Amino acid sequence: MVVIEEMMDEEQHQQDNAALTRSQERLSDADELESALKHITRPSARLHVENLIERLRKEGKALERVASSSGTRELTEETAGVGESMEVEPTEKPQPPIPLRTPAAGPPVSTSKYRSFPTYFFDAGSYNSPTVSVYVPLDDIGSHDKSKISCEFTSSSFDLIVNSFQDGNDYRLLNDNLEHDIDVSKSKYIIKPNKIILKLGKIKGEYSYDHWTQLTAKKKKEKGSKKDDPAAGIMDLMKDMYESGDDNMKKMIGETMYKQRMGQLGKDGMGGLGGMDDFGI
């Protein structure tokens, strides 16, 4: 019995030392984490570290009580209690709300009042249709205040404006370089539940309406009509032919220009064309 008791005392001593060592390790870890806490600025991160420090200190103190216990029964009960405390996650304190991050300042926003519509579509219609159409989709535009929707037509342009839309934006679609002139008296706009339709009246010539292939002219039109200046219209046509023509076409136009400069073009009965020097050849 003496030998057994001595062995039990030795085991008790070893258990006490082990518990004391674990207690010191946990308390040391808690101290080191606490010293590093001042470098942590995020509230949520600080809360997690503080909870861990509290847990380590509780476990360290519990192990100290185990090491200082003198009875085998008390030792067993304390150790069992410590084991349970180590296995069960401690109840964490309610986390305070994390402050929202303030977005970094972005690039300067344009001070222009109007924004472009998200998209629009052009419909040239049939060859003999009296109008061409422009479809401008905008969700729920039909319920918008009609007094805040307007479209101004001129013979060469339209200007569609939607003010104070429900998304807080002002929208505008302006085109002052239409492929052909339009008949203002036959032009109008129609408001549908989710879109605006522009009807642009075509100009009717001697035989039929102007033939539209696109909404916007390829080249910017000069102010003032050239219909009263036939020579200017012929010059524009010849410039286009020269820029897009093959070598033979360019040669023919070059000979015409040469005759114009030498004063020979009028002798052929065609009359002079001013502005030939604009070709730059």
HELIX and SHEET records of a PDB file:
HELIX    1   1 VAL A    2  ALA A   36  1                                  35    
HELIX    2   2 LEU A   37  HIS A   39  5                                   3    
HELIX    3   3 PRO A   43  SER A   68  1                                  26    
HELIX    4   4 THR A   72  GLU A   87  1                                  16    
HELIX    5   5 ILE A  141  SER A  143  5                                   3    
HELIX    6   6 LYS A  146  LYS A  148  5                                   3    
HELIX    7   7 PRO A  230  SER A  244  1                                  15    
HELIX    8   8 ASP A  247  ARG A  261  1                                  15    
HELIX    9   9 GLY A  266  ASP A  268  5                                   3    
HELIX   10  10 MET A  276  PHE A  279  5                                   4    
SHEET    1   A 4 TYR A 114  SER A 116  0                                        
SHEET    2   A 4 ASP A 170  ASN A 175  1                                        
SHEET    3   A 4 SER A 157  VAL A 162 -1                                        
SHEET    4   A 4 ILE A 149  THR A 154 -1                                        
SHEET    1   B 4 PHE A 121  ASP A 123  0                                        
SHEET    2   B 4 THR A 131  PRO A 137 -1                                        
SHEET    3   B 4 LYS A 195  LYS A 202 -1                                        
SHEET    4   B 4 ILE A 182  LYS A 192 -1                                        
END                                                                             
